[in-house]
């Protein structure tokens, strides 16, 4: 079979951004998103930090609290190739990755790329699709490429999947498998707004543009530079050891059937570097690790049935772990 090659332009080689540039970028991104998503500063900052780490973000919560709104605003803030997939039970893997079609006029097979070929891919209600369709994202989220009919196709860089999902105990949902959850750098919960913000929503208070008119404040090239700069953030041996001790403690914690893997430790390292970068620092401090342990590690832990029956949650396990593992004392940077 002769297949016509596919050309998908990725990000060119970029100069890593400095921590100062990353901090300014974070302020612009956060301010832009908060024109629409109000009262959720911590959640917005986590989403922007995830983007700085070029990781994938899972937004989980009950319907109607702004999961899709946050995903749309984050995607709209980037002037790049944006794609959206509405996950439904009848969605097929080829609807995501693309399909090879024979073209009679040219006598060749041509690959028609699916929506996964974008800088930001917004997957709405990802757990409403069947496990077979969910698995179509496994390769591309880890390796940044898609294999169709034996041919490999690279996706653009930077590449980020922003997925939303409802709690798995709701009708018409399929729980994401552990391997799929592990591909997401962070999982965040939007939560209900406070009383003042909810009143402004009910009153139709529009102090800024809606999500559909939100301007872009960055582009794929700048995001790539921010991610490259974050990779160069310095860690002391003590912080490396602290990350390993935290992830190791989750494997030994009472009531935990599956703790954080070495890949989870790498994810926590990437996220901590990104947090330091967007804070304007050239080094990671233990507080970066502590603040990100919940969004990075909680969705990777699996508890025993007895622990769940006793009311334990991954979040409570991590709270106990962070309280038990000694925090290294920061040293003055020379």
LOBADO-616313 format. One record per residue (C-alpha): residue number from 1; x, y, z. Coordinates in nm, 4 decimals, padded with zeros to 6 digits. Each point is the difference from the previous one (the first is absolute). Example, Ala and Ser with C-alpha at 12.3 -4.5 7.8 and 13.67 -1.06 7.14 Angstrom:
residues 2
n = 1 | u = 01.2300 | v = -00.4500 | w = 00.7800
n = 2 | u = 00.1370 | v = 00.3440 | w = -00.0660
This chain:
residues 334
n = 1 | u = 00.0000 | v = 00.0000 | w = 00.0000
n = 2 | u = 00.1368 | v = 00.3386 | w = -00.1014
n = 3 | u = -00.0996 | v = 00.2781 | w = 00.2351
n = 4 | u = 00.0420 | v = 00.3670 | w = -00.0752
n = 5 | u = 00.2112 | v = 00.1595 | w = 00.2743
n = 6 | u = -00.1584 | v = 00.2412 | w = 00.2450
n = 7 | u = 00.1650 | v = 00.3293 | w = 00.0842
n = 8 | u = -00.0926 | v = 00.1407 | w = 00.3389
n = 9 | u = 00.2088 | v = 00.2982 | w = 00.0996
n = 10 | u = 00.1173 | v = 00.0008 | w = 00.3596
n = 11 | u = 00.1648 | v = 00.2687 | w = 00.2064
n = 12 | u = 00.3387 | v = 00.1086 | w = -00.1282
n = 13 | u = 00.3086 | v = -00.0042 | w = 00.2174
n = 14 | u = -00.0506 | v = 00.2678 | w = 00.2630
n = 15 | u = 00.2152 | v = 00.1770 | w = 00.2542
n = 16 | u = -00.1009 | v = -00.0983 | w = 00.3560
n = 17 | u = -00.1847 | v = 00.2752 | w = 00.1814
n = 18 | u = 00.1464 | v = 00.1463 | w = 00.3187
n = 19 | u = -00.1868 | v = -00.0289 | w = 00.3329
n = 20 | u = -00.0827 | v = 00.3706 | w = -00.0264
n = 21 | u = -00.1548 | v = -00.0522 | w = -00.3424
n = 22 | u = -00.1887 | v = -00.3035 | w = 00.1288
n = 23 | u = -00.1398 | v = 00.1997 | w = 00.2933
n = 24 | u = -00.1210 | v = 00.2750 | w = -00.2330
n = 25 | u = -00.1546 | v = -00.2614 | w = -00.2304
n = 26 | u = -00.1812 | v = -00.1601 | w = 00.2950
n = 27 | u = -00.1416 | v = 00.3366 | w = 00.1110
n = 28 | u = -00.1319 | v = 00.0708 | w = -00.3496
n = 29 | u = -00.1529 | v = -00.3456 | w = -00.0362
n = 30 | u = -00.1596 | v = 00.0023 | w = 00.3464
n = 31 | u = -00.1439 | v = 00.3508 | w = -00.0391
n = 32 | u = -00.1423 | v = -00.0868 | w = -00.3405
n = 33 | u = -00.1726 | v = -00.3179 | w = 00.1169
n = 34 | u = -00.1344 | v = 00.1674 | w = 00.3147
n = 35 | u = -00.1940 | v = 00.2458 | w = -00.2146
n = 36 | u = -00.2410 | v = -00.2907 | w = -00.0447
n = 37 | u = 00.0809 | v = -00.2565 | w = 00.2714
n = 38 | u = -00.0444 | v = 00.1976 | w = 00.3206
n = 39 | u = 00.0771 | v = -00.0895 | w = 00.3576
n = 40 | u = 00.2239 | v = -00.2966 | w = -00.0874
n = 41 | u = 00.3472 | v = 00.1523 | w = 00.0070
n = 42 | u = 00.1744 | v = -00.3091 | w = 00.1393
n = 43 | u = -00.1609 | v = -00.2307 | w = -00.2569
n = 44 | u = 00.0868 | v = 00.2360 | w = -00.2854
n = 45 | u = 00.3616 | v = 00.0249 | w = 00.1186
n = 46 | u = 00.0256 | v = -00.3791 | w = 00.0144
n = 47 | u = -00.1343 | v = -00.0267 | w = -00.3556
n = 48 | u = 00.2518 | v = 00.2568 | w = -00.1252
n = 49 | u = 00.2819 | v = -00.1756 | w = 00.1882
n = 50 | u = -00.0997 | v = -00.3280 | w = -00.1649
n = 51 | u = 00.0247 | v = 00.1696 | w = -00.3388
n = 52 | u = 00.3443 | v = 00.1378 | w = 00.0910
n = 53 | u = 00.1126 | v = -00.3566 | w = 00.0701
n = 54 | u = -00.1492 | v = -00.1081 | w = -00.3361
n = 55 | u = -00.2048 | v = -00.2529 | w = 00.1920
n = 56 | u = -00.3551 | v = -00.1213 | w = -00.0448
n = 57 | u = -00.2799 | v = 00.1270 | w = 00.2242
n = 58 | u = -00.3074 | v = -00.1858 | w = 00.1274
n = 59 | u = -00.2794 | v = 00.2184 | w = 00.1395
n = 60 | u = -00.2436 | v = -00.2079 | w = 00.2047
n = 61 | u = -00.3133 | v = 00.1143 | w = 00.1788
n = 62 | u = -00.3768 | v = -00.0170 | w = -00.0011
n = 63 | u = -00.1899 | v = 00.1509 | w = -00.2960
n = 64 | u = -00.0571 | v = 00.3741 | w = -00.0109
n = 65 | u = 00.2974 | v = 00.1371 | w = 00.1947
n = 66 | u = 00.2058 | v = 00.1234 | w = -00.2973
n = 67 | u = 00.2243 | v = -00.2899 | w = -00.1027
n = 68 | u = -00.0550 | v = 00.0515 | w = -00.3714
n = 69 | u = 00.0151 | v = 00.3789 | w = 00.0444
n = 70 | u = 00.3458 | v = -00.0234 | w = 00.1578
n = 71 | u = 00.1219 | v = -00.2316 | w = -00.2758
n = 72 | u = -00.1375 | v = 00.2288 | w = -00.2725
n = 73 | u = 00.1556 | v = 00.3107 | w = 00.1536
n = 74 | u = 00.3397 | v = -00.1648 | w = 00.0384
n = 75 | u = -00.0094 | v = -00.1161 | w = -00.3620
n = 76 | u = -00.1260 | v = 00.3351 | w = -00.1280
n = 77 | u = 00.2865 | v = 00.1834 | w = 00.1714
n = 78 | u = 00.2472 | v = -00.1712 | w = -00.2340
n = 79 | u = 00.0321 | v = 00.1065 | w = -00.3609
n = 80 | u = 00.0705 | v = -00.3472 | w = -00.1354
n = 81 | u = -00.1678 | v = -00.2986 | w = -00.1597
n = 82 | u = -00.2985 | v = -00.0701 | w = 00.2280
n = 83 | u = -00.2162 | v = -00.3114 | w = -00.0297
n = 84 | u = -00.3090 | v = -00.1111 | w = 00.1923
n = 85 | u = -00.1425 | v = -00.3515 | w = 00.0325
n = 86 | u = -00.3387 | v = -00.0684 | w = 00.1577
n = 87 | u = 00.0307 | v = -00.3490 | w = 00.1477
n = 88 | u = -00.3137 | v = -00.2122 | w = -00.0392
n = 89 | u = -00.0691 | v = -00.3742 | w = 00.0318
n = 90 | u = -00.0033 | v = -00.0443 | w = -00.3798
n = 91 | u = 00.3305 | v = 00.1818 | w = -00.0605
n = 92 | u = 00.2584 | v = -00.2159 | w = -00.1799
n = 93 | u = 00.3803 | v = 00.0035 | w = 00.0422
n = 94 | u = 00.0375 | v = 00.1112 | w = -00.3630
n = 95 | u = -00.2187 | v = 00.3025 | w = 00.0794
n = 96 | u = 00.2873 | v = 00.1166 | w = 00.2209
n = 97 | u = 00.3174 | v = -00.1158 | w = -00.1709
n = 98 | u = -00.1086 | v = 00.0212 | w = -00.3637
n = 99 | u = -00.0467 | v = -00.2507 | w = -00.2798
n = 100 | u = 00.1781 | v = -00.1130 | w = -00.3167
n = 101 | u = -00.2203 | v = 00.0310 | w = -00.3097
n = 102 | u = 00.0655 | v = -00.1217 | w = -00.3552
n = 103 | u = -00.0291 | v = 00.2827 | w = -00.2532
n = 104 | u = -00.0990 | v = -00.1277 | w = -00.3434
n = 105 | u = 00.1255 | v = 00.3077 | w = -00.1865
n = 106 | u = 00.3576 | v = -00.0320 | w = 00.1214
n = 107 | u = -00.0003 | v = -00.3769 | w = 00.0489
n = 108 | u = 00.1518 | v = 00.0427 | w = 00.3456
n = 109 | u = -00.1021 | v = -00.0381 | w = 00.3593
n = 110 | u = -00.0126 | v = 00.3325 | w = 00.1798
n = 111 | u = -00.0078 | v = 00.0520 | w = 00.3748
n = 112 | u = -00.2644 | v = 00.2423 | w = 00.1203
n = 113 | u = 00.1112 | v = 00.1218 | w = 00.3444
n = 114 | u = -00.2481 | v = 00.0023 | w = 00.2857
n = 115 | u = -00.0485 | v = 00.2707 | w = 00.2618
n = 116 | u = 00.2898 | v = -00.1340 | w = 00.2076
n = 117 | u = 00.2336 | v = 00.1889 | w = -00.2357
n = 118 | u = -00.0100 | v = 00.3305 | w = 00.1827
n = 119 | u = 00.2035 | v = 00.2002 | w = 00.2488
n = 120 | u = -00.2869 | v = -00.0108 | w = 00.2500
n = 121 | u = -00.2535 | v = -00.2833 | w = -00.0178
n = 122 | u = -00.3102 | v = 00.0556 | w = 00.2116
n = 123 | u = -00.1716 | v = -00.3303 | w = 00.0805
n = 124 | u = -00.3407 | v = 00.0734 | w = 00.1488
n = 125 | u = -00.1493 | v = -00.2646 | w = 00.2342
n = 126 | u = 00.2741 | v = -00.2491 | w = -00.0785
n = 127 | u = -00.1478 | v = -00.2722 | w = 00.2187
n = 128 | u = -00.3201 | v = -00.0172 | w = -00.2053
n = 129 | u = 00.1869 | v = -00.1829 | w = -00.2766
n = 130 | u = 00.0640 | v = -00.3743 | w = 00.0087
n = 131 | u = 00.3337 | v = -00.1315 | w = 00.1340
n = 132 | u = 00.0961 | v = -00.0956 | w = -00.3574
n = 133 | u = -00.0325 | v = 00.3623 | w = -00.1120
n = 134 | u = 00.1711 | v = 00.1340 | w = 00.3115
n = 135 | u = 00.2987 | v = -00.2223 | w = -00.0793
n = 136 | u = 00.0518 | v = 00.1891 | w = -00.3279
n = 137 | u = 00.1604 | v = 00.2758 | w = 00.2074
n = 138 | u = 00.2497 | v = -00.2209 | w = 00.1819
n = 139 | u = 00.2762 | v = 00.0108 | w = -00.2605
n = 140 | u = -00.0300 | v = 00.3633 | w = -00.0976
n = 141 | u = -00.0137 | v = 00.1282 | w = 00.3589
n = 142 | u = 00.3201 | v = -00.1834 | w = 00.0912
n = 143 | u = 00.2031 | v = 00.0003 | w = -00.3220
n = 144 | u = -00.1443 | v = 00.2994 | w = -00.1890
n = 145 | u = -00.0672 | v = -00.2116 | w = -00.3077
n = 146 | u = -00.2781 | v = -00.2096 | w = -00.1538
n = 147 | u = 00.0277 | v = -00.3365 | w = -00.1741
n = 148 | u = -00.2664 | v = -00.0708 | w = -00.2647
n = 149 | u = 00.0223 | v = -00.2980 | w = -00.2365
n = 150 | u = 00.3629 | v = -00.0536 | w = 00.0975
n = 151 | u = 00.1002 | v = 00.3599 | w = -00.0796
n = 152 | u = 00.1186 | v = 00.2389 | w = 00.2686
n = 153 | u = -00.0947 | v = 00.3668 | w = -00.0037
n = 154 | u = 00.1416 | v = 00.2633 | w = 00.2332
n = 155 | u = -00.2385 | v = 00.2509 | w = 00.1569
n = 156 | u = 00.0909 | v = 00.3715 | w = 00.0247
n = 157 | u = 00.1997 | v = 00.1300 | w = 00.2915
n = 158 | u = -00.0883 | v = 00.1251 | w = 00.2486
n = 159 | u = -00.2771 | v = -00.2547 | w = 00.0487
n = 160 | u = -00.2464 | v = -00.0064 | w = 00.2887
n = 161 | u = -00.3198 | v = -00.1907 | w = 00.0694
n = 162 | u = -00.2528 | v = 00.1783 | w = 00.2224
n = 163 | u = -00.2738 | v = -00.2454 | w = 00.0936
n = 164 | u = -00.3095 | v = 00.0394 | w = 00.2142
n = 165 | u = -00.1936 | v = -00.2752 | w = 00.1680
n = 166 | u = -00.2902 | v = -00.0505 | w = 00.2373
n = 167 | u = 00.0314 | v = -00.2195 | w = 00.3105
n = 168 | u = -00.0007 | v = -00.3671 | w = -00.0980
n = 169 | u = -00.3073 | v = -00.0832 | w = 00.2090
n = 170 | u = -00.2218 | v = 00.2002 | w = -00.2375
n = 171 | u = -00.2103 | v = -00.1663 | w = -00.2678
n = 172 | u = 00.1583 | v = -00.0546 | w = -00.3403
n = 173 | u = 00.3620 | v = 00.0237 | w = 00.1108
n = 174 | u = 00.2892 | v = -00.2447 | w = -00.0267
n = 175 | u = 00.2832 | v = 00.0177 | w = 00.2545
n = 176 | u = 00.3321 | v = 00.0929 | w = -00.1559
n = 177 | u = 00.2511 | v = -00.2865 | w = 00.0281
n = 178 | u = 00.3069 | v = 00.0486 | w = 00.2160
n = 179 | u = 00.2302 | v = 00.0233 | w = -00.3037
n = 180 | u = -00.2143 | v = 00.2824 | w = -00.1407
n = 181 | u = -00.0112 | v = 00.1906 | w = 00.3283
n = 182 | u = 00.3765 | v = -00.0307 | w = 00.0278
n = 183 | u = 00.0395 | v = 00.1937 | w = -00.3273
n = 184 | u = -00.1476 | v = 00.3133 | w = 00.1591
n = 185 | u = 00.2567 | v = 00.2142 | w = 00.1758
n = 186 | u = -00.2662 | v = 00.1538 | w = 00.2249
n = 187 | u = -00.3596 | v = -00.0472 | w = 00.1005
n = 188 | u = -00.1813 | v = 00.3019 | w = 00.1396
n = 189 | u = -00.3476 | v = 00.0622 | w = 00.1394
n = 190 | u = -00.1773 | v = 00.3266 | w = -00.0763
n = 191 | u = -00.2438 | v = -00.0116 | w = 00.2905
n = 192 | u = -00.3046 | v = 00.2169 | w = 00.0622
n = 193 | u = 00.0431 | v = 00.3790 | w = -00.0126
n = 194 | u = -00.0340 | v = 00.2056 | w = 00.3148
n = 195 | u = -00.3212 | v = 00.1927 | w = 00.0614
n = 196 | u = 00.1183 | v = 00.3308 | w = -00.1483
n = 197 | u = 00.1229 | v = -00.1562 | w = -00.3249
n = 198 | u = -00.3117 | v = -00.2129 | w = -00.0351
n = 199 | u = -00.2202 | v = 00.3081 | w = 00.0410
n = 200 | u = 00.1944 | v = 00.1756 | w = -00.2772
n = 201 | u = -00.0575 | v = -00.3010 | w = -00.2259
n = 202 | u = -00.3740 | v = 00.0002 | w = 00.0701
n = 203 | u = -00.0215 | v = 00.3761 | w = -00.0530
n = 204 | u = 00.1722 | v = -00.0311 | w = -00.3363
n = 205 | u = 00.2907 | v = 00.2188 | w = 00.1067
n = 206 | u = 00.2308 | v = 00.0167 | w = -00.3032
n = 207 | u = 00.3046 | v = 00.2006 | w = 00.0945
n = 208 | u = 00.2040 | v = -00.1497 | w = -00.2811
n = 209 | u = -00.0308 | v = -00.1982 | w = -00.3217
n = 210 | u = -00.1668 | v = -00.3386 | w = -00.0107
n = 211 | u = 00.2023 | v = -00.3129 | w = -00.0691
n = 212 | u = -00.0856 | v = 00.0187 | w = -00.3697
n = 213 | u = 00.1487 | v = 00.3523 | w = -00.0259
n = 214 | u = 00.2959 | v = -00.0445 | w = 00.2326
n = 215 | u = 00.3167 | v = 00.1352 | w = -00.1665
n = 216 | u = 00.3156 | v = -00.2073 | w = -00.0306
n = 217 | u = 00.2932 | v = 00.1284 | w = 00.2072
n = 218 | u = 00.2642 | v = -00.2538 | w = -00.1015
n = 219 | u = 00.0827 | v = -00.2331 | w = -00.2860
n = 220 | u = 00.1421 | v = -00.3485 | w = -00.0499
n = 221 | u = 00.3523 | v = 00.1352 | w = -00.0433
n = 222 | u = -00.0068 | v = 00.1817 | w = 00.3341
n = 223 | u = -00.1522 | v = -00.2991 | w = 00.1791
n = 224 | u = 00.2816 | v = -00.2155 | w = -00.1378
n = 225 | u = 00.2544 | v = 00.2541 | w = 00.1292
n = 226 | u = -00.1632 | v = 00.0004 | w = 00.3452
n = 227 | u = 00.0051 | v = -00.3826 | w = 00.0122
n = 228 | u = 00.3641 | v = -00.0071 | w = -00.1130
n = 229 | u = 00.0917 | v = 00.2529 | w = 00.2674
n = 230 | u = -00.1807 | v = -00.1985 | w = 00.2685
n = 231 | u = 00.2082 | v = -00.3067 | w = -00.0869
n = 232 | u = 00.3140 | v = 00.1927 | w = 00.0972
n = 233 | u = -00.1160 | v = 00.0974 | w = 00.3491
n = 234 | u = 00.2518 | v = -00.1104 | w = 00.2637
n = 235 | u = -00.0634 | v = -00.2567 | w = 00.2753
n = 236 | u = 00.2297 | v = -00.0741 | w = 00.2936
n = 237 | u = 00.0731 | v = -00.3637 | w = 00.0954
n = 238 | u = -00.2146 | v = 00.0511 | w = 00.3096
n = 239 | u = -00.3073 | v = 00.0844 | w = -00.2090
n = 240 | u = 00.0584 | v = -00.3007 | w = -00.2258
n = 241 | u = 00.0127 | v = -00.2175 | w = 00.3127
n = 242 | u = -00.3157 | v = 00.1638 | w = 00.1355
n = 243 | u = -00.1957 | v = -00.0852 | w = -00.3162
n = 244 | u = 00.1167 | v = -00.3624 | w = 00.0162
n = 245 | u = -00.0865 | v = -00.0270 | w = 00.3702
n = 246 | u = -00.3496 | v = 00.1418 | w = -00.0555
n = 247 | u = -00.0790 | v = -00.2355 | w = -00.2887
n = 248 | u = 00.1578 | v = -00.2926 | w = 00.1859
n = 249 | u = -00.2060 | v = 00.0718 | w = 00.3110
n = 250 | u = -00.3225 | v = -00.0303 | w = -00.2017
n = 251 | u = 00.0919 | v = -00.3600 | w = -00.0871
n = 252 | u = 00.0373 | v = -00.0907 | w = 00.3672
n = 253 | u = -00.2952 | v = 00.1987 | w = 00.1319
n = 254 | u = -00.2727 | v = -00.2017 | w = 00.1752
n = 255 | u = -00.2989 | v = -00.0718 | w = -00.2207
n = 256 | u = 00.1813 | v = 00.0653 | w = -00.3285
n = 257 | u = -00.0138 | v = -00.2814 | w = -00.2563
n = 258 | u = 00.1968 | v = 00.1842 | w = -00.2683
n = 259 | u = 00.2236 | v = 00.2937 | w = 00.0863
n = 260 | u = 00.1748 | v = 00.2600 | w = -00.2120
n = 261 | u = 00.2277 | v = -00.1478 | w = -00.2664
n = 262 | u = 00.3414 | v = 00.1347 | w = -00.1078
n = 263 | u = -00.1832 | v = 00.1635 | w = -00.2924
n = 264 | u = -00.2142 | v = 00.1823 | w = 00.2568
n = 265 | u = 00.3208 | v = 00.1273 | w = 00.1607
n = 266 | u = 00.1158 | v = 00.1301 | w = -00.3388
n = 267 | u = -00.3375 | v = 00.1706 | w = -00.0434
n = 268 | u = 00.0320 | v = 00.1645 | w = 00.3422
n = 269 | u = 00.3504 | v = 00.1168 | w = -00.0952
n = 270 | u = -00.1234 | v = 00.1524 | w = -00.3283
n = 271 | u = -00.2879 | v = 00.1748 | w = 00.1717
n = 272 | u = 00.2220 | v = 00.1365 | w = 00.2778
n = 273 | u = 00.2424 | v = 00.1421 | w = -00.2555
n = 274 | u = -00.2870 | v = 00.1658 | w = -00.1854
n = 275 | u = -00.1376 | v = 00.1467 | w = 00.3234
n = 276 | u = 00.3393 | v = 00.1450 | w = 00.0859
n = 277 | u = 00.0324 | v = 00.1457 | w = -00.3509
n = 278 | u = -00.3375 | v = 00.1740 | w = -00.0009
n = 279 | u = 00.0782 | v = 00.1327 | w = 00.3479
n = 280 | u = 00.3095 | v = 00.1675 | w = -00.1459
n = 281 | u = 00.2524 | v = -00.2259 | w = 00.1742
n = 282 | u = 00.2890 | v = -00.1889 | w = -00.1551
n = 283 | u = -00.0138 | v = -00.2763 | w = 00.2617
n = 284 | u = -00.2543 | v = -00.2326 | w = 00.1614
n = 285 | u = -00.0768 | v = 00.0202 | w = 00.3717
n = 286 | u = -00.1690 | v = -00.2728 | w = 00.2082
n = 287 | u = -00.3191 | v = 00.2084 | w = 00.0136
n = 288 | u = -00.0373 | v = -00.0470 | w = -00.3768
n = 289 | u = -00.0079 | v = -00.3763 | w = 00.0529
n = 290 | u = -00.2416 | v = 00.0208 | w = 00.2924
n = 291 | u = -00.2448 | v = 00.2289 | w = -00.1819
n = 292 | u = -00.0097 | v = -00.2229 | w = -00.3080
n = 293 | u = -00.0092 | v = -00.3409 | w = 00.1683
n = 294 | u = -00.3809 | v = -00.0119 | w = 00.0077
n = 295 | u = -00.0770 | v = 00.0950 | w = -00.3641
n = 296 | u = 00.2895 | v = -00.2083 | w = -00.1358
n = 297 | u = -00.0161 | v = -00.3138 | w = 00.2144
n = 298 | u = -00.3549 | v = -00.0458 | w = 00.1328
n = 299 | u = -00.1482 | v = -00.1416 | w = -00.3219
n = 300 | u = 00.2848 | v = -00.2530 | w = -00.0234
n = 301 | u = -00.0691 | v = -00.1661 | w = 00.3354
n = 302 | u = -00.2288 | v = -00.3014 | w = 00.0355
n = 303 | u = -00.1308 | v = -00.0865 | w = 00.3444
n = 304 | u = -00.1052 | v = -00.3353 | w = 00.1378
n = 305 | u = -00.3755 | v = -00.0672 | w = 00.0299
n = 306 | u = 00.0317 | v = -00.0019 | w = 00.3797
n = 307 | u = 00.1628 | v = 00.3436 | w = -00.0019
n = 308 | u = -00.2707 | v = 00.1398 | w = -00.2265
n = 309 | u = -00.2692 | v = -00.1494 | w = 00.2243
n = 310 | u = 00.1647 | v = 00.1695 | w = 00.2966
n = 311 | u = -00.0335 | v = 00.3358 | w = -00.1759
n = 312 | u = 00.3595 | v = 00.0439 | w = -00.1098
n = 313 | u = 00.0752 | v = 00.1854 | w = -00.3223
n = 314 | u = 00.3203 | v = 00.0483 | w = -00.2002
n = 315 | u = -00.0042 | v = 00.3632 | w = 00.1134
n = 316 | u = -00.0080 | v = -00.0975 | w = 00.3678
n = 317 | u = 00.2790 | v = -00.2524 | w = -00.0553
n = 318 | u = 00.2175 | v = 00.2690 | w = -00.1591
n = 319 | u = -00.0746 | v = 00.2378 | w = 00.2871
n = 320 | u = 00.1296 | v = -00.2629 | w = 00.2426
n = 321 | u = 00.3048 | v = -00.0721 | w = -00.2176
n = 322 | u = 00.0963 | v = 00.3670 | w = -00.0267
n = 323 | u = -00.0344 | v = 00.0376 | w = 00.3758
n = 324 | u = 00.2228 | v = -00.3024 | w = 00.0634
n = 325 | u = 00.2828 | v = 00.0585 | w = -00.2492
n = 326 | u = 00.2546 | v = 00.2515 | w = 00.1344
n = 327 | u = 00.0304 | v = 00.3164 | w = -00.2082
n = 328 | u = 00.3592 | v = 00.0848 | w = -00.0960
n = 329 | u = 00.1227 | v = 00.3353 | w = 00.1165
n = 330 | u = 00.0647 | v = 00.2314 | w = -00.2983
n = 331 | u = 00.3534 | v = 00.1208 | w = -00.0456
n = 332 | u = 00.0916 | v = 00.3478 | w = -00.1122
n = 333 | u = 00.0728 | v = 00.0135 | w = -00.3717
n = 334 | u = 00.3546 | v = 00.1037 | w = -00.0765
